[in-house]
Amino acid sequence: MERMCPCGKQVLPNRRLCQECGDIYGFNSAEWPEWLRFLVSDTQRQLDFDLKHNHLRLDDIEPNGSGGYRPKREVALRGCRTETHLYKTEPTTRGSSSGPGLREYCTSSPATARS
């Protein structure tokens, strides 16, 4: 999030008001009207919130092993790396003693069947 002056102009990260608003209201926050102090502190609260990464949902985090949490890691792909990993199963004549088994293969390239 970029830091914005209450008038809508973009300001440097270490400033709270643009030059024009600073000339009108001054740069000392004790001299500002209450509405201006509220807008500037509300902007600062939003920037602080964004910096702390509190925007992660519960579905997007996992325990980190040290009592805290971290964003979930990307899951490694298995099998075919170019397709969406849609697997089909088909009966085989080989199997366990309870009956025929199933063979699983990637639908993107049936030539690479798995047993």
Buried (B, 14 or more C-beta within 10 A) or exposed (E): EEBBBBEEEEBEEEEBBBEEBBEEBEEEEEEBEEEBBEBBEEBEEEBEEEEEEEEEEEEEBEEEEEEEEEEEEEEEEEBBEEEEEEEEEEEEEEEEEEEEEEBEBBEBEEEEEEE
